[in-house]
Amino acid sequence: MRLAFQGGVIAKIRRNFATIEWQNREKVILVEAYVDAEVMTANGFTDASSFPKSKRLKSQVRLDQSDWSQSAATFIKVLELAMIKYKADHKR
């Protein structure tokens, strides 16, 4: 699933500020977001890692079922932070 803007702030171009993908083999949710790994870590996702600067999304974390069930509200907060940061960095 992609979380993206379309229209408004970013004109008519769709831009992802996060992606969420279920990985069936590993039984984890892979999350990539437009926030630094430090932001994820500060919000309790200690396994977050950074992407190279050449990638548009800045960090990723893998969440297993216990992570997800205990941290859903915090996870949504991190996605909101990714959206806000993306909007701020891409003002026109």
C-alpha positions, 0 to 999 in steps of 0.5 A: 500500500502506498500513502501518497499525495495527489493534487493540492500541495504537489500539483498533479503528481502522486508522491509517496510519503510512505509504503506498507508491504506485507511480506508473507514469507517472513510474516512481517510488515515492511514500512518505508517512510519519509522520516529519518530512522532516528525519528522512528527510533525515537518513537520506539521502532528500534530496528529502523534503518536509514536508506542512502540519500539517493532514495526518496524515502528515508527509512525502513522498519520491519514490524512483526505481529507483536510490534504491530499489535502493541504499537499501532497508534505510535505507527500512525503517528510516525506516518503522520510525521512522514506526511508533514515532513514531506509537505514541508520539504516539497512546498511550491 
